Amino acid sequence: MDGNGKETDLEIEAGAGAMIMANDYGRQQDREDNTSEPSSDHFVVVKESFLREPLLLKKNRMNNTSQLAIVGANVCPIESLDYEIIENDLFKQDWRARTKVEIFQYIVLKWALALLIGLSTGLVGFFNNLAVENIAGFKLLLTNSLMLKEKYYQAFAAYAGCNMILAVVAAILCAYIAPAAAGSGIPEVKAYLNGIDAHSILAPSTLFVKIFGSIFGVAAGFVVGKEGPMVHTGACIANLLGQGGSQKYRLTWKWLRFFKNDRDRRDLITCGAAAGVAAAFRAPVGGVLFALEEVASWWRSALLWRTFFTTAVVAVVLRSFMDLCRGGTCGLFGEGGLIMFDVNEANPAYSAPDLLAVVFLGVVGGIFGSLYNYLVDKVLRIYSIINERGPIFKILLVATISLLTSCCSFGLPWLSKCIPCPPNLGDQCPTVGRSGHNKSFQCPPNHYNDLASLFFNTNDDAIRNLFVAGTDKEFNLSTLVIFFIAIYFLGIITYGIAVPSGLFIPVILAGASYGRLAGTLLSPFTVLDVGLFSLLGAASFLGGTMRMTVSICVILLELTNNLLMLPLVMLVLLVSKTVADSFNKGVYDQIVKMKGLPYMEAHAEPYMRHLVASDVVSGPLITFYGIEKVGNIIHALKITGHHGFPVIDEPPVTAAPELFGLVLRSHLLVLLKRKNFTKQKAMTGSTIMRNFKARDFAKPGLGKGLKLEDLDISKEEMEMYVDLHPITNTSPYTVVETMSLAKAAVLFRELGLRHLLVVPKTQARPPIVGILTRHDFMPEHILGLYPHLDPHKQGKEQ
């Protein structure tokens, strides 16, 4: 990648060290760092090496870190997003020309799109739950009916066969239509909002596969949730609505073009991610806090109001449809899926010994959570090698995990003894032909199998069974131990296969079973109900794996409708997060790093304080004159993958060489396509201002932008000139070369930049030293240049 712009698989970082003026593309100039432009063969080698070892980042003198990243289960090129406002002459003219009516339209449209995102995400969330509950319910009823007839082998064949069919369908969708839909999608959304644009992560095909693949995957009995994929789904819906129209489908109204930029799309996608959490958990406030705490890298007060409005719409939509389903008109759906966990009847009166028990839960939850993250990381690295071999291997891996899951969920309940039904339940125990707590499985009349009550339910119903209060004797200790171990390890080996899969539900299931187990063991020493212990166990596991506190706390309280639990939930989350942080990072942070996504952290690494901005920029740097020869521009675009070029003005335009601004590759292509050229060097800004509008340079949809191959420039035109002043951003962000690299990193991240220009501290030097881009701040690049700063190596030497 190159210091002039976006990172792609055909780029090398460029910055200071040498400068090539593009005023004579046929002339080779010496470079101060004695480095030469790599050939196309070099790029092929780099790319192939990444494909062989996608999780290993290569280090060398040139900056080629993280050119490729794992998106879903595929290795894809990545780029950066232009969140910065490009203040060129055309942009300023467009804003000055906007009337009050157009500004009002823009504001109204933002709120209208937030409303549409909320409505669409709420409808998709309802549809997801309706489909999962009915498909899984049909499968479980078929199995139970065969079990009642003592046709056990046929029951297993039906159960495993249904699971296998659903799993393979989900895998085929993922492997062949949208590989980016695999996994939860939260790391990719988090990376996008940080400024990283990976191929197809928010495409319509990804949205389609995310919805239906999640339905089939969850209904197939995998230990996965649909909650993580709902975040990705909400982001995809927001991206689709914020595309700014489509020429293909003739949706090109003027008011739709307001959102053809990365900055406005970022706001909408943040709303979509919050709406996804609200739809998954029916937790509108938790959705806003999740977006703020976990996925968004940039926030402001106006965005807070808009996300809150979006999640409120989701809550209203879900409540309306759930009311329609209460009468049994939605088949087996009922209240399943979008549920309120009934623990609000328990009285959370507690004393000092109870607080000690809660702290113990937090400590153990933090240890188990960090271990969970460690094992998930190892499993993902193994699966990446399998998934890399092609779609068939992805499907075979899914089928293998499906068969293993079916064997565990059908075979393990045979280890549990039948328990007599409590007299007060009457006809409700055992539950036959419907969803419920107590499953008969192989038991005689008036008995139930407690382990089957957990395995032979949807994941949401299993959580409800664990959370319910006043049921101290419902589950044996051995049952809780078996279920905890099975769910813990099934959740680890399932995440990473080629199906949409979330981590929330596996973690909640494992935590809830662990919490109920701890509550049963500690019952002689505490007055807290086992249902409350189950909730606190789930909170401790969530804190230990995801390292979120505020959003998880509010989501759990909204789920359980029990504000009296607030102090205990806060305490267990703080303890579990503190303990787990001493071992490793949160699961989403680990996955972002493992996938090779160049994520900018909120804080700078300590070793960055020992470096300045000019220490990490690398050469060569390519610049243009304000009035540049067409051939020079074409040549520069051909030999580099740069996405931003400094523009220099020299005498006689100015008294001395000075930095005019920064021009983007995409804008150069639009300008060259129209061929507004002159035979002599001349300022033609007024002509360009008349012939172009700001919307001509708006960001196109996915893969629709101009490419160099689209230009048809003759030899005569190559010798002509074009004025770059009207399309050049005259106010790019700049830092002096002696600025601390740590300070520059924080500035780069907080402002959501793609290019940060480094200027000299003294005069009588070229007006620009280099350009800092995202990859210049990556540890792989910095420590590759200065290995003695590596804290791990320093620790070993000591």
C-alpha positions in Angstrom: 0.0 0.0 0.0 1.1 3.5 -0.5 1.3 6.5 1.7 -0.7 8.5 -0.9 -3.9 6.6 -0.3 -6.0 3.6 0.2 -4.6 0.2 0.9 -5.3 -2.5 -1.7 -3.7 -5.8 -2.6 -1.7 -3.9 -5.3 -0.3 -1.1 -3.1 2.9 -0.3 -1.2 3.0 2.4 1.4 4.6 5.6 0.3 5.6 8.6 2.3 8.8 10.5 3.0 12.3 9.6 2.0 12.0 10.6 -1.7 9.8 12.6 -3.9 8.9 12.0 -7.5 7.3 14.9 -9.3 5.0 13.6 -12.0 6.0 16.3 -14.5 7.9 13.9 -16.8 6.6 10.4 -16.7 9.4 9.1 -19.0 12.2 10.2 -16.8 13.6 8.1 -13.9 14.7 10.0 -10.9 17.0 9.0 -8.1 15.4 8.3 -4.8 16.9 9.2 -1.5 16.1 5.9 0.2 17.4 3.9 -2.8 14.2 1.9 -3.0 12.6 1.1 -6.3 9.0 0.6 -7.3 8.1 -3.1 -7.0 7.1 -4.9 -10.2 3.8 -6.5 -10.8 5.5 -9.9 -10.1 6.3 -8.7 -6.6 2.6 -8.0 -6.0 1.6 -11.4 -7.1 4.1 -13.0 -4.7 2.8 -10.8 -1.8 -0.8 -11.7 -2.6 -0.1 -15.4 -2.9 1.8 -15.5 0.3 -1.1 -13.9 2.1 -3.5 -16.5 0.6 -1.3 -19.3 1.8 -1.0 -17.8 5.3 -3.9 -15.3 5.7 -3.4 -14.9 9.4 0.3 -14.1 9.3 1.3 -10.5 8.6 4.6 -10.2 6.7 7.1 -7.6 7.8 9.6 -5.9 5.7 11.0 -2.5 5.0 8.3 -1.4 2.6 4.8 -1.0 4.2 2.6 -3.8 2.8 0.8 -4.7 6.1 -2.7 -5.9 6.1 -3.3 -5.5 2.3 -5.6 -8.5 2.6 -8.0 -9.4 5.3 -10.3 -12.3 6.1 -13.9 -11.3 5.6 -16.3 -13.9 6.6 -14.4 -17.0 5.5 -12.7 -15.5 2.5 -9.5 -13.6 2.0 -10.3 -10.2 0.4 -8.5 -6.9 -0.5 -9.3 -4.0 1.9 -9.5 -0.3 1.5 -10.1 2.8 3.6 -13.1 5.0 3.7 -13.3 8.8 3.0 -15.0 10.1 6.1 -13.3 13.5 5.7 -15.3 16.3 4.0 -13.5 17.1 0.7 -13.6 20.9 0.7 -12.8 21.7 -2.9 -14.2 24.5 -5.0 -17.0 22.4 -6.4 -18.1 21.3 -2.9 -18.1 24.9 -1.7 -20.1 26.0 -4.7 -22.6 23.3 -4.1 -23.1 24.2 -0.5 -23.5 27.9 -1.3 -26.0 27.1 -3.9 -28.2 25.0 -1.6 -31.5 26.6 -0.7 -33.3 26.4 2.6 -35.7 23.9 1.1 -32.8 21.6 0.0 -31.3 21.8 3.5 -34.6 21.0 5.0 -35.0 18.1 2.6 -31.6 16.7 3.7 -32.5 16.9 7.4 -35.9 15.3 6.9 -34.4 12.6 4.7 -31.9 11.7 7.4 -34.8 11.1 9.9 -36.9 9.4 7.3 -34.1 6.9 6.5 -33.6 6.3 10.3 -37.4 5.5 10.4 -37.1 3.1 7.5 -34.0 1.4 9.0 -36.0 0.9 12.2 -39.1 -0.5 10.4 -37.1 -2.8 8.1 -34.8 -4.1 10.8 -37.8 -4.7 13.1 -39.6 -6.6 10.4 -36.6 -8.7 9.6 -36.1 -9.5 13.3 -39.7 -10.6 13.6 -39.4 -12.7 10.4 -36.2 -14.3 11.7 -37.8 -15.4 15.0 -41.0 -16.5 13.3 -39.1 -18.7 10.9 -36.6 -20.1 13.4 -39.3 -21.0 16.0 -41.5 -22.7 13.4 -38.8 -24.6 11.5 -37.1 -25.7 14.7 -40.5 -26.4 16.3 -41.5 -28.7 13.4 -38.2 -30.6 13.6 -38.5 -31.0 17.4 -42.2 -32.1 17.2 -41.4 -34.7 14.6 -38.6 -36.1 16.7 -40.7 -36.1 19.9 -43.6 -37.9 18.1 -41.2 -40.7 17.0 -39.7 -40.8 20.6 -43.2 -41.3 22.1 -43.6 -44.3 19.7 -40.3 -45.6 20.9 -38.8 -45.4 17.4 -35.6 -44.1 18.7 -33.4 -44.8 15.7 -35.9 -43.2 13.4 -36.1 -40.3 15.7 -32.4 -39.7 15.6 -32.4 -40.1 11.8 -35.1 -37.5 11.5 -33.5 -35.2 13.9 -30.0 -35.4 12.5 -31.3 -35.4 8.9 -33.3 -32.2 9.4 -30.3 -30.6 11.1 -28.0 -31.7 8.3 -30.3 -30.4 5.5 -30.7 -27.0 7.2 -27.0 -26.7 7.9 -25.9 -27.6 4.4 -28.4 -25.1 2.9 -27.0 -22.4 5.1 -23.4 -23.4 4.1 -24.2 -23.4 0.4 -25.7 -19.9 0.7 -22.6 -18.7 2.5 -20.0 -20.5 0.4 -21.3 -19.7 -3.1 -23.4 -16.5 -2.8 -21.9 -14.3 0.0 -18.8 -15.6 1.8 -18.8 -12.3 3.7 -22.0 -13.4 5.5 -20.2 -16.1 7.5 -19.7 -15.5 11.2 -21.4 -12.8 13.3 -20.4 -9.9 11.2 -19.9 -7.7 14.3 -16.1 -7.5 13.7 -16.6 -6.4 10.1 -19.2 -3.8 11.1 -16.9 -2.5 13.8 -14.0 -2.3 11.3 -16.2 -0.5 8.8 -17.2 2.2 11.3 -13.5 2.5 12.1 -12.9 3.4 8.4 -12.1 0.0 6.8 -14.0 -1.0 3.7 -13.7 -4.7 3.0 -15.2 -6.3 -0.1 -19.0 -7.0 0.0 -19.4 -6.8 3.8 -22.5 -4.7 3.4 -23.7 -5.8 -0.1 -27.3 -6.8 -0.9 -26.2 -10.4 -1.4 -24.6 -10.4 2.0 -27.9 -9.1 3.5 -29.9 -11.9 1.8 -27.6 -14.7 3.0 -27.3 -13.2 6.5 -31.1 -13.3 6.9 -31.8 -16.8 5.5 -28.5 -18.3 6.4 -29.0 -17.3 10.0 -32.5 -18.8 10.0 -31.3 -22.1 8.7 -28.2 -22.2 10.9 -30.1 -21.5 14.1 -32.9 -23.8 13.2 -30.3 -26.5 12.4 -29.6 -26.8 16.1 -26.1 -25.2 16.0 -25.0 -23.6 19.2 -25.1 -20.2 17.6 -27.3 -17.2 17.9 -29.1 -15.0 15.5 -28.3 -11.9 17.6 -24.8 -11.2 16.2 -26.0 -11.6 12.6 -28.8 -9.2 13.3 -26.3 -6.4 14.0 -24.7 -7.1 10.6 -28.2 -7.4 9.0 -29.2 -3.9 10.4 -25.9 -2.4 9.1 -26.6 -4.0 5.6 -30.1 -2.6 5.6 -28.8 0.9 6.5 -26.2 0.7 3.8 -28.7 -0.4 1.2 -31.1 2.5 2.1 -28.2 5.0 2.1 -26.8 4.2 -1.3 -28.1 7.5 -2.6 -30.2 6.0 -5.4 -29.3 3.7 -8.3 -28.8 4.4 -12.0 -29.4 0.8 -12.8 -32.9 0.9 -11.3 -33.5 4.6 -12.3 -33.7 5.7 -8.7 -31.8 9.0 -9.3 -33.9 11.7 -7.7 -31.9 14.6 -6.6 -32.8 14.3 -2.9 -31.4 10.7 -2.9 -27.9 12.0 -3.9 -27.4 13.7 -0.6 -26.1 10.4 0.9 -23.5 9.5 -1.8 -20.6 9.9 0.7 -19.0 7.7 3.3 -19.7 10.2 6.1 -23.5 10.1 6.0 -23.4 6.3 5.3 -21.4 5.9 8.5 -24.1 7.6 10.5 -26.8 5.4 8.9 -24.8 2.2 9.5 -24.3 3.1 13.1 -28.1 3.4 13.4 -28.5 0.1 11.6 -26.1 -1.7 14.0 -28.0 -0.3 17.0 -31.3 -1.4 15.4 -30.0 -4.9 15.0 -29.3 -5.3 18.7 -32.7 -3.8 19.5 -34.3 -6.3 17.2 -32.3 -9.2 18.5 -32.9 -8.6 22.2 -35.9 -6.3 22.2 -33.6 -3.9 24.0 -33.8 -0.4 22.4 -31.6 1.4 25.0 -29.2 -1.5 25.0 -28.9 -1.2 21.2 -27.9 2.4 21.5 -25.3 1.7 24.2 -24.0 -1.3 22.2 -23.4 0.9 19.2 -21.7 3.5 21.4 -19.6 1.2 23.5 -18.6 -1.5 21.0 -19.0 -0.8 17.3 -18.8 2.9 16.7 -15.4 4.6 16.6 -16.9 8.1 16.1 -19.8 9.6 18.0 -21.7 12.9 18.4 -24.9 14.0 20.1 -27.0 14.2 16.9 -26.1 10.6 16.2 -27.2 9.6 19.7 -30.7 11.0 19.1 -30.9 9.4 15.7 -29.9 5.9 16.9 -32.3 6.2 19.9 -35.1 7.1 17.5 -34.2 4.1 15.2 -34.2 1.6 18.1 -37.5 3.0 19.5 -39.1 2.3 16.1 -37.7 -1.2 16.2 -39.2 -1.7 19.7 -42.7 -0.5 18.6 -42.6 -2.7 15.5 -41.7 -5.8 17.5 -44.3 -5.1 20.2 -47.0 -4.7 17.6 -46.2 -8.0 15.9 -45.8 -9.9 19.1 -49.2 -8.8 20.2 -50.6 -10.2 17.0 -48.9 -13.6 17.7 -50.2 -14.0 21.2 -53.3 -15.7 20.1 -51.4 -18.6 18.4 -51.8 -17.1 14.9 -48.1 -17.4 14.2 -47.8 -21.2 14.6 -45.3 -22.3 17.1 -43.9 -18.8 17.4 -45.9 -17.5 20.4 -43.6 -15.3 22.5 -40.5 -17.4 21.7 -37.4 -15.7 20.3 -38.1 -12.1 21.3 -38.7 -13.0 24.9 -38.8 -11.4 28.3 -37.0 -13.8 30.6 -39.2 -14.4 33.5 -37.0 -13.8 36.5 -38.8 -10.6 37.7 -40.8 -12.6 40.3 -37.7 -13.3 42.3 -36.9 -11.0 45.2 -33.3 -9.9 44.9 -32.7 -9.3 48.7 -29.1 -9.8 49.5 -26.5 -9.4 52.2 -22.7 -9.3 52.4 -22.3 -13.1 51.9 -24.4 -12.9 48.8 -22.1 -10.2 47.4 -19.1 -12.5 48.0 -20.9 -15.2 46.0 -21.5 -12.6 43.2 -17.8 -11.7 43.2 -16.9 -15.4 43.0 -19.2 -15.7 40.0 -17.5 -12.8 38.4 -13.9 -14.1 38.9 -14.7 -17.6 37.6 -16.7 -16.1 34.7 -13.8 -13.9 33.8 -11.4 -16.9 33.8 -13.8 -19.0 31.7 -14.5 -16.1 29.4 -10.8 -15.4 28.6 -10.3 -19.1 28.1 -13.3 -19.1 25.7 -11.6 -16.3 23.7 -8.3 -18.1 23.6 -9.9 -21.3 22.3 -12.0 -19.5 19.7 -8.9 -17.8 18.4 -7.2 -21.2 18.0 -10.2 -22.8 16.3 -10.6 -20.0 13.9 -7.0 -20.3 12.8 -7.5 -24.0 12.1 -10.8 -23.4 10.3 -9.2 -20.7 8.1 -6.9 -23.3 6.6 -9.9 -25.6 5.9 -12.1 -22.8 4.5 -9.3 -21.5 2.3 -9.4 -24.8 0.3 -12.7 -23.9 -1.4 -16.5 -24.0 -1.0 -16.8 -27.8 -0.9 -14.5 -27.9 2.2 -16.5 -25.2 3.9 -19.7 -27.3 3.3 -18.0 -30.5 4.5 -16.9 -28.7 7.7 -20.4 -27.4 8.4 -21.8 -30.9 7.8 -19.3 -32.4 10.2 -20.1 -30.0 13.0 -23.8 -30.4 12.4 -23.5 -34.2 12.8 -21.4 -33.8 15.9 -23.9 -31.3 17.4 -26.8 -33.7 16.6 -25.1 -36.6 18.2 -24.4 -34.6 21.4 -27.9 -33.0 21.7 -29.6 -36.4 21.0 -27.2 -38.7 22.8 -26.4 -36.8 26.0 -30.0 -36.7 27.4 -29.8 -40.5 27.7 -27.3 -39.9 30.5 -29.9 -38.1 32.5 -32.4 -39.9 34.7 -36.2 -39.3 34.5 -37.6 -37.0 37.1 -41.2 -37.1 38.4 -43.2 -34.1 37.4 -44.0 -31.6 40.3 -47.7 -32.1 41.3 -48.4 -28.4 40.9 -47.7 -28.4 37.2 -50.5 -30.8 36.3 -51.0 -31.2 32.6 -48.1 -28.9 31.8 -45.6 -31.6 32.6 -44.4 -33.2 30.5 -44.9 -30.9 27.5 -46.0 -32.9 24.5 -46.7 -31.4 21.1 -45.8 -27.9 22.1 -42.9 -25.8 23.4 -42.3 -25.8 27.2 -40.0 -26.5 30.1 -40.3 -30.2 30.7 -39.6 -32.6 27.8 -40.6 -36.2 28.0 -37.9 -37.6 25.8 -37.8 -41.4 26.6 -39.4 -41.0 30.1 -42.7 -42.7 31.2 -45.9 -40.7 31.8 -45.7 -38.0 34.5 -41.9 -37.9 34.2 -39.5 -35.6 32.3 -35.9 -35.5 31.3 -34.2 -32.4 32.5 -31.3 -32.6 30.1 -33.6 -33.0 27.2 -35.5 -29.9 28.4 -32.4 -28.0 27.6 -31.1 -29.7 24.5 -34.5 -30.4 22.8 -35.6 -26.7 22.8 -34.6 -23.7 20.8 -31.7 -21.8 22.3 -34.1 -19.0 23.5 -36.3 -21.5 25.3 -33.3 -23.2 26.9 -32.2 -19.8 28.3 -35.7 -19.2 29.6 -35.7 -22.6 31.3 -32.4 -21.7 33.0 -33.4 -18.2 34.0 -36.8 -19.0 35.4 -37.1 -18.3 39.2 -38.4 -20.6 41.9 -37.3 -23.9 40.3 -34.5 -25.0 42.6 -35.0 -28.8 42.0 -35.9 -28.7 38.3 -32.3 -29.6 37.2 -29.9 -32.1 38.7 -26.3 -31.1 39.3 -25.0 -33.7 36.8 -27.4 -32.3 34.2 -26.0 -28.8 34.6 -22.4 -30.0 34.5 -23.0 -32.0 31.3 -24.9 -29.2 29.6 -22.3 -26.6 30.6 -19.4 -28.6 29.2 -21.2 -29.5 26.0 -22.4 -26.0 25.3 -19.1 -24.4 26.2 -17.1 -26.5 23.7 -19.8 -26.8 21.0 -20.0 -23.0 21.0 -16.2 -22.8 20.5 -16.0 -25.3 17.6 -19.2 -24.0 15.9 -18.1 -20.4 15.6 -16.0 -20.0 12.4 -17.8 -22.4 10.2 -19.4 -21.0 7.0 -22.8 -20.1 8.4 -24.0 -16.8 9.9 -23.4 -17.3 13.6 -23.5 -15.1 16.7 -21.6 -15.5 19.9 -24.2 -13.9 22.3 -26.4 -16.9 22.7 -23.7 -19.6 23.2 -22.0 -17.4 25.8 -25.4 -16.7 27.6 -26.2 -20.4 27.5 -22.9 -21.5 28.9 -22.9 -18.7 31.5 -26.5 -19.4 32.6 -25.9 -23.1 33.1 -22.7 -22.3 35.0 -24.6 -19.7 37.1 -27.4 -22.1 38.0 -24.8 -24.8 38.9 -23.0 -22.3 41.2 -26.3 -21.2 42.6 -27.3 -24.8 43.4 -24.0 -25.4 45.1 -24.1 -22.2 47.1 -27.8 -22.4 48.0 -27.0 -23.3 51.7 -25.0 -20.0 52.0 -27.1 -17.5 50.1 -30.7 -16.4 49.8 -30.4 -15.5 46.1 -32.6 -17.6 43.8 -31.0 -20.0 41.4 -32.7 -18.1 38.5 -30.9 -15.0 39.6 -27.6 -16.9 39.8 -28.2 -18.1 36.3 -28.7 -14.5 35.1 -25.5 -13.3 36.9 -23.6 -16.3 35.5 -24.6 -15.2 32.0 -23.6 -11.6 32.8 -20.2 -12.8 34.0 -19.5 -14.9 30.9 -20.6 -12.0 28.6 -18.3 -9.6 30.5 -15.4 -12.2 30.4 -15.7 -12.8 26.6 -16.9 -9.5 25.1 -15.6 -7.1 27.7 -18.6 -4.8 27.4 -20.1 -3.5 30.6 -22.7 -0.7 30.2 -24.5 -2.1 27.1 -24.5 -5.7 28.4 -25.9 -4.6 31.7 -28.7 -2.6 30.1 -29.5 -5.4 27.6 -29.8 -8.0 30.4 -32.0 -5.7 32.5 -34.3 -5.0 29.5 -34.5 -8.7 28.8 -35.4 -9.6 32.4 -37.5 -6.6 33.2 -35.9 -6.5 36.7 -34.2 -3.2 37.6 -33.7 -4.4 41.2 -30.9 -6.6 39.8 -28.9 -3.6 38.6 -26.3 -3.4 41.4 -25.5 -7.2 41.2 -25.3 -7.2 37.4 -23.0 -4.2 37.5 -20.8 -5.8 40.1 -20.4 -9.1 38.3 -19.7 -7.4 35.0 -17.0 -5.2 36.5 -15.3 -8.1 38.2 -15.4 -10.5 35.2 -14.1 -7.9 32.8 -11.3 -6.9 35.1 -10.2 -10.5 35.6 -10.5 -11.4 31.9 -8.6 -8.2 30.8 -5.5 -9.5 32.6 -5.4 -12.5 30.3 -6.3 -11.3 26.8 -8.5 -9.0 24.7 -12.2 -9.2 24.1 -13.4 -11.7 21.5 -14.4 -9.1 18.9 -11.0 -7.3 19.3 -9.2 -10.6 18.9 -11.2 -11.5 15.7 -10.6 -8.1 14.2 -6.8 -8.5 14.7 -6.8 -12.1 13.6 -8.6 -11.3 10.4 -5.9 -8.8 9.5 -8.2 -5.8 9.5 -6.1 -2.6 10.1 -8.2 -1.4 13.0 -7.2 1.9 14.7 -7.4 1.6 18.4 -8.7 4.5 20.6 -5.3 4.8 22.3 -1.8 4.8 21.0 0.8 2.2 21.8 3.4 3.3 24.4 6.3 2.8 21.9 4.7 5.4 19.6 5.7 8.1 22.1 9.3 7.5 21.2 8.7 8.3 17.5 7.7 11.3 15.4 5.5 11.4 12.3 8.4 11.5 9.9 9.8 8.3 11.3 7.2 6.0 9.8 6.3 7.5 6.4 8.0 5.6 3.6 8.8 6.3 0.0 8.3 7.2 -2.8 5.9 10.1 -2.7 4.2 11.1 -5.9 2.9 14.6 -6.3 1.2 16.6 -9.0 1.4 20.3 -10.1 -1.8 22.4 -9.9 -1.8 22.4 -13.7 -0.6 19.0 -14.7 0.1 17.1 -18.0 -2.5 14.5 -18.7 0.2 11.9 -19.5 1.8 12.4 -16.2 -1.4 11.7 -14.3 -2.2 8.6 -16.4 1.3 7.3 -15.8 1.1 7.9 -12.0 -2.3 6.1 -11.9 -0.9 3.2 -13.8 2.2 2.6 -11.8 0.7 3.1 -8.4 -2.4 2.2 -6.4 -2.4 5.5 -4.6 -5.8 7.0 -3.7 -4.6 10.4 -2.8 -2.0 12.8 -4.3 -0.6 16.0 -2.9 -1.0 19.0 -5.3 1.9 21.5 -5.4 1.8 25.0 -6.8 5.1 26.5 -8.1 6.2 29.8 -9.7 4.8 31.6 -11.5 1.5 30.6 -9.9 3.0 31.2 -6.5 6.1 33.0 -5.2 7.6 29.7 -3.9 6.6 26.1 -4.0 3.7 25.5 -1.6 1.2 22.8 -0.8 -2.2 23.5 -2.4 -4.0 20.5 -1.2 -4.8 16.8 -1.8 -6.6 15.3 -4.8 -8.3 11.9 -4.8 -7.8 9.2 -7.4 -11.5 8.8 -7.9 -11.9 12.5 -8.6 -9.0 12.5 -11.1 -10.7 9.7 -13.0 -13.9 11.6 -13.3 -12.1 14.7 -14.5 -10.0 12.8 -17.1 -13.2 11.0 -18.3 -14.7 14.3 -19.4 -11.5 15.5 -21.1 -11.6 19.1 -20.1 -8.0 19.6 -21.4 -6.0 22.5 -22.8 -3.0 22.5 -25.1 -1.2 25.1 -22.9 -0.7 25.4 -19.2 -3.6 27.5 -18.2 -6.0 28.0 -15.3 -9.4 26.6 -16.5 -11.1 26.5 -13.1 -14.1 28.6 -14.2 -14.7 26.3 -17.2 -14.6 23.2 -15.0 -16.9 24.8 -12.5 -19.5 25.3 -15.2 -19.1 21.8 -16.7 -19.1 19.8 -13.5 -21.3 19.6 -10.4 -20.3 18.3 -7.0 -22.6 15.3 -7.4 -20.5 14.2 -10.4 -17.7 13.4 -7.9 -20.0 11.7 -5.3 -19.0 8.2 -4.2 -20.7 5.5 -6.4 -22.2 2.3 -5.2 -20.3 -0.9 -4.7 -18.0 -1.6 -7.6 -19.6 1.1 -9.8 -16.7 3.6 -9.7 -14.6 4.6 -12.7 -11.5 2.6 -13.3 -8.4 3.5 -15.3 -9.3 1.0 -18.0 -12.5 3.0 -18.6 -10.5 6.0 -19.9 -9.9 6.4 -23.6 -7.1 9.0 -23.9 -5.3 9.5 -27.2 -1.6 10.2 -27.7 -2.3 13.8 -28.6 -4.4 14.2 -25.4 -1.6 12.7 -23.3 0.5 15.9 -24.1 -2.3 18.3 -23.0 -2.9 19.8 -19.6 -5.6 19.8 -17.0 -6.3 22.1 -14.1 -6.6 20.2 -10.8 -7.3 23.2 -8.6 -11.2 23.0 -8.7 -11.2 19.3 -7.5 -8.4 19.5 -5.0 -9.2 19.5 -1.3 -7.7 22.8 -0.2 -7.9 22.0 3.6 -6.5 18.5 4.2 -5.5 17.7 7.7 -1.7 18.2 8.2 0.8 17.7 11.0 4.3 18.9 11.4 7.0 16.3 10.9 8.1 16.5 14.5 4.7 15.7 16.0 4.7 12.6 18.3 3.5 9.6 16.4 1.2 8.7 19.4 -0.4 12.2 19.1 -0.8 11.8 15.3 -2.4 8.3 15.8 -5.0 9.7 18.2 -5.8 12.6 15.8 -6.1 10.2 12.8 -8.5 8.0 14.6 -10.6 10.6 16.3 -11.2 12.5 13.1 -11.8 9.4 11.0 -9.1 10.3 8.5 -7.8 8.4 5.4 -4.8 10.7 4.7 -2.8 12.8 7.1 -0.2 15.0 5.4 3.2 15.5 7.0 4.7 18.9 6.4 8.2 20.1 7.1 9.1 22.2 10.2 11.5 24.4 8.4 11.4 26.4 5.2 13.5 26.1 2.1 12.4 22.4 1.8 9.8 20.7 -0.4 6.4 21.7 1.0 5.4 18.2 1.9 7.4 15.4 3.7 5.0 12.5 3.2 1.5 11.2 3.9 0.4 9.1 6.8 -2.3 6.5 6.1 -3.9 3.9 8.3 -1.2 1.3 7.6 1.5 3.6 8.8 0.1 3.3 12.3 -0.1 -0.4 12.3 2.2 -2.2 14.8 3.5 -4.5 12.0 4.8 -1.6 10.0 6.2 0.4 12.9 7.9 -2.5 14.7 9.2 -3.7 11.3 11.0 -0.4 11.0 12.1 -0.2 14.6 12.2 -3.8 16.0 14.1 -2.6 19.1 10.8 -0.9 20.3 8.9 -4.2 20.4 7.8 -4.7 24.0 7.7 -8.5 23.6 11.3 -8.6 22.5 12.4 -6.3 25.3 10.7 -8.5 27.8 12.6 -11.6 26.4 15.9 -9.8 26.5 15.5 -8.8 30.1 
